[in-house]
Amino acid sequence: MDKDSKIFVTGHRGMVGSALARRLRAAGYTSILTADRSDLDLLDSRSVHEFLAREKPHYIFIAAAKVGGIQANNLQRADFIYQNLMIEANLIHGAHLAGVQRLMFLGSSCIYPRDCPQPIKEEYLLTGLLEQTNEPYAIAKIAGIKLAESYNRQYGRQYVSVMPTNLYGPNDNYDLASSHVLPALLRKAHEAKLRGDKECVVWGSGEPRREFLYVDDLADACVHLMERGYDGDLVNIGTGEDVTIRELAEMVMATVGFEGRIVFDLSKPDGTPRKLLDVGRLEALGWCARTPLSEGLRLAYEAAPFRY
């Protein structure tokens, strides 16, 4: 990418999009294109197509999506599949119509089968049943991958898909009704500490294993792949290491300074037993994660809006 290339970052106010914009600005890119929801409704195909035809970006990062944790995915199943299908379809087809050759679609590790061999290789996609609690979201993301692949095959585009693991960091969603496990734990622990509680309740058994990637590392990986001109098959982006939810909860409590007892609510769902990505393909392309989980938790907690 040239430093003056016009780069459209969708979802720039979200955790991933804002990290991408930060990373690009830090690298000296001077023409970063963004659009607020009030200016561009990504669910409106006509508006998206007209915007892309007018702006003609050289590169697009699709970081916009409707996202949430287990509860949100399970209760808003129609919203999750519809909105994500529309966002990706409008942007990918609109990019093609506008003559955009390079695009990166950000998916999610939930695209892989629930009972997948570990660590999860990219070729395991579509080899088994999905986790039921987030199946609509996963299907929408799989559709986005296949949409990008299809435009590459039929029209010779260079539309790449990347699969981030569980993310966290600045601008995360801390709404306890819709957030993912790590930001939810940070907020729960912080509020329990302020109240002087003797215990903090964590959903599930604490036994599932999860991998967590600091969002600025994700942004760095995405820019790395785009800068080197990668246009191959989908790529996992993660750390290659995981922890149990129990271990995560203990690390969060230590970060926040909550000294009470952790109680696991077995009436709540665990979700997928384990999700650890194989990052061999990414490492072969010259990139690996830099931020240890302990350091990332400290940075995320320092940036959390509920503290201020």
C-alpha positions in Angstrom: 0.0 0.0 0.0 1.2 3.5 -0.8 1.1 5.9 2.1 -1.4 8.1 0.2 -3.7 5.2 -0.8 -7.3 5.8 0.1 -8.1 3.1 2.7 -11.8 2.6 3.8 -12.1 1.3 7.3 -15.6 0.2 8.1 -16.8 0.1 11.7 -14.1 2.6 12.7 -15.9 3.4 16.0 -15.8 -0.2 17.1 -13.0 -2.0 18.8 -11.5 -3.6 15.7 -12.1 -0.7 13.3 -10.6 1.9 15.7 -7.6 -0.3 16.2 -7.1 -0.6 12.4 -7.4 3.2 12.0 -4.9 3.7 14.8 -2.4 1.2 13.3 -2.7 2.8 9.8 -2.2 6.3 11.1 0.8 5.2 13.2 2.3 3.7 10.0 2.0 7.0 8.1 -1.1 6.4 5.9 -2.6 9.8 5.2 -5.9 9.0 3.5 -8.0 6.9 5.8 -11.7 7.0 4.9 -14.4 6.4 7.5 -18.1 7.0 7.7 -20.4 7.2 10.7 -23.7 5.4 10.8 -25.6 8.7 10.4 -23.7 9.2 7.1 -23.8 5.7 5.7 -26.2 2.8 6.6 -24.3 -0.4 5.8 -27.6 -2.2 5.7 -28.8 -0.1 2.8 -27.3 -1.5 -0.4 -28.0 1.5 -2.6 -26.3 3.9 -0.1 -23.3 1.6 0.2 -22.9 1.2 -3.6 -23.3 4.9 -4.2 -20.8 5.8 -1.5 -18.2 3.3 -2.9 -18.7 4.5 -6.5 -18.2 8.1 -5.3 -15.2 7.6 -3.0 -13.5 4.8 -5.0 -11.1 3.6 -2.2 -8.1 1.6 -3.1 -8.4 -0.7 -0.1 -11.2 -1.8 2.2 -11.1 -3.4 5.6 -14.5 -4.8 6.6 -14.5 -4.5 10.4 -18.1 -3.5 10.7 -20.4 -6.2 12.1 -23.1 -6.9 14.6 -21.2 -8.7 17.4 -22.0 -9.9 21.0 -21.5 -12.7 23.5 -23.4 -15.9 24.1 -26.5 -14.3 25.4 -26.8 -11.7 22.7 -26.1 -14.3 20.0 -28.7 -16.7 21.4 -31.5 -14.1 21.9 -31.0 -12.0 18.8 -30.5 -14.8 16.3 -32.4 -13.1 13.4 -30.7 -9.8 13.9 -27.2 -11.4 13.9 -27.7 -13.4 10.7 -29.6 -10.7 8.8 -27.4 -7.7 9.7 -24.1 -9.4 9.1 -25.2 -10.9 5.8 -26.4 -7.5 4.6 -23.3 -5.6 5.7 -20.8 -8.0 4.0 -22.9 -8.5 0.9 -23.4 -4.7 0.4 -19.7 -4.0 1.0 -18.2 -6.8 -1.1 -20.5 -6.4 -4.0 -20.3 -2.7 -3.8 -16.5 -2.9 -3.8 -16.6 -5.0 -6.9 -18.9 -2.6 -8.7 -16.7 0.3 -7.8 -13.6 -1.5 -9.2 -11.9 -2.0 -5.8 -9.3 -4.7 -6.3 -8.1 -5.2 -2.7 -10.3 -5.9 0.3 -10.0 -7.7 3.6 -13.0 -9.4 5.3 -12.7 -10.0 9.0 -14.6 -13.1 10.2 -14.6 -14.9 13.5 -13.2 -18.2 14.9 -16.8 -19.3 15.6 -17.0 -20.2 11.9 -15.3 -23.5 12.7 -17.2 -26.7 13.9 -18.0 -26.9 17.6 -16.1 -30.1 18.1 -13.2 -29.2 15.9 -9.7 -30.9 16.3 -7.4 -28.6 18.2 -5.6 -26.4 17.3 -8.0 -25.4 14.5 -6.5 -25.3 11.0 -8.1 -23.1 8.3 -9.0 -26.3 6.3 -11.4 -27.4 9.1 -14.0 -24.9 7.8 -17.3 -26.7 6.9 -16.2 -30.1 8.3 -18.7 -30.3 11.1 -21.7 -28.9 13.0 -21.5 -25.4 14.4 -22.0 -24.3 18.1 -25.7 -23.7 18.4 -25.6 -20.6 20.5 -23.9 -18.6 17.8 -24.8 -20.5 14.7 -26.6 -17.6 12.9 -23.6 -15.3 13.3 -21.2 -18.1 12.2 -23.2 -18.8 9.1 -23.3 -15.2 8.2 -19.5 -15.0 8.5 -19.0 -18.2 6.5 -21.2 -16.6 3.8 -18.8 -13.6 3.8 -15.8 -15.8 3.3 -17.5 -17.6 0.4 -18.7 -14.3 -1.1 -15.1 -13.0 -1.2 -13.8 -16.3 -2.6 -16.4 -16.2 -5.3 -15.6 -12.7 -6.5 -11.9 -13.7 -6.6 -12.7 -16.8 -8.7 -15.2 -15.2 -11.1 -13.8 -11.7 -11.4 -10.1 -12.0 -10.4 -10.5 -9.8 -7.4 -8.0 -10.0 -4.4 -10.5 -10.2 -1.5 -8.9 -11.9 1.5 -10.6 -13.3 4.6 -9.0 -13.4 8.0 -10.3 -15.2 11.1 -9.5 -13.5 14.4 -9.7 -15.4 17.7 -11.4 -13.8 20.7 -10.5 -10.2 20.8 -10.3 -7.6 23.6 -8.9 -4.1 24.2 -9.8 -0.4 23.9 -13.3 0.4 22.7 -14.6 -3.1 23.6 -18.3 -3.6 24.5 -18.8 -3.7 28.3 -22.6 -4.0 28.3 -23.2 -7.1 30.5 -26.2 -8.1 28.4 -24.3 -8.3 25.1 -20.5 -8.4 25.8 -18.1 -11.2 25.4 -16.6 -13.1 28.3 -13.4 -11.1 28.9 -14.9 -7.5 28.9 -17.8 -8.9 31.0 -15.4 -10.3 33.6 -13.4 -7.0 33.7 -16.6 -5.0 34.4 -18.0 -7.6 36.9 -14.8 -7.7 38.8 -14.4 -3.9 38.9 -18.0 -3.4 40.2 -17.7 -6.2 42.7 -14.5 -4.5 44.0 -16.2 -1.1 44.3 -19.1 -2.7 46.2 -16.8 -4.6 48.5 -18.4 -7.9 47.5 -17.0 -11.1 48.9 -17.7 -13.1 45.7 -17.9 -12.6 41.9 -20.2 -14.8 39.8 -18.8 -16.2 36.5 -21.0 -17.9 33.9 -20.6 -21.6 33.3 -18.2 -24.1 34.7 -14.9 -22.3 34.1 -13.6 -25.4 32.2 -13.9 -24.2 28.5 -10.6 -23.0 27.0 -10.3 -19.8 25.0 -7.6 -17.9 23.2 -7.5 -14.1 23.5 -5.8 -11.6 21.2 -5.2 -8.0 22.0 -7.0 -5.9 19.4 -3.9 -3.8 18.4 -2.1 -7.0 17.6 -5.0 -8.0 15.3 -4.8 -4.6 13.5 -1.0 -5.1 13.1 -1.5 -8.5 11.6 -4.2 -7.2 9.1 -2.0 -4.4 7.9 1.0 -6.7 7.7 -1.0 -9.0 5.4 -2.3 -6.2 3.2 1.1 -4.5 2.9 2.8 -7.7 1.7 0.1 -8.2 -0.9 -1.2 -11.5 0.5 -4.1 -12.8 -1.6 -4.3 -16.4 -0.7 -6.8 -18.6 1.3 -8.2 -17.5 4.6 -5.8 -16.9 7.5 -6.3 -17.5 11.2 -5.1 -14.6 13.4 -4.4 -15.5 17.0 -1.7 -16.2 19.6 -1.5 -20.0 19.4 -2.1 -20.2 23.2 -5.2 -20.6 25.3 -6.4 -20.5 28.9 -9.4 -21.9 30.8 -12.2 -19.5 31.7 -11.2 -20.2 35.3 -7.6 -19.1 34.7 -8.9 -16.1 32.8 -11.2 -15.1 35.7 -8.3 -15.4 38.1 -6.1 -13.2 35.9 -8.9 -10.6 35.6 -9.4 -10.5 39.4 -5.7 -10.0 39.9 -5.6 -7.2 37.3 -8.6 -5.4 38.8 -7.5 -6.0 42.4 -10.7 -7.9 43.5 -9.8 -10.1 46.4 -13.1 -12.0 46.9 -14.1 -15.5 45.8 -14.9 -16.6 42.3 -18.2 -18.5 42.0 -19.2 -20.4 38.8 -22.9 -20.4 37.8 -23.4 -23.9 36.4 -26.9 -23.0 35.2 -25.4 -20.8 32.5 -24.0 -22.2 29.2 -20.4 -22.9 28.5 -20.5 -22.6 24.7 -17.8 -24.4 22.7 -15.5 -26.5 24.8 -12.3 -25.2 23.2 -11.3 -22.8 20.5 -7.6 -22.6 19.8 -6.5 -21.5 16.4 -3.6 -22.9 14.5 -1.5 -19.9 13.5 1.1 -21.7 11.5 0.0 -20.1 8.2 0.2 -16.6 9.7 3.6 -17.2 11.2 4.9 -18.5 7.8 3.8 -15.1 6.4 6.1 -13.4 8.9 3.8 -12.3 11.8 3.2 -13.4 15.4 1.4 -11.8 18.4 3.4 -9.6 20.7 1.1 -8.7 23.6 1.0 -11.2 26.5 -2.5 -11.7 28.0 -1.4 -10.3 31.4 -0.2 -7.1 29.7 -3.2 -6.9 27.4 -5.5 -7.2 30.4 -3.8 -4.3 32.1 -4.0 -2.1 29.0 -7.7 -3.0 28.5 -8.6 -2.3 32.1 -6.8 1.1 32.0 -8.8 2.0 28.9 -12.2 0.7 30.1 -14.8 3.5 30.1 -16.6 2.2 33.3 -13.6 3.2 35.3 -14.1 6.9 34.6 
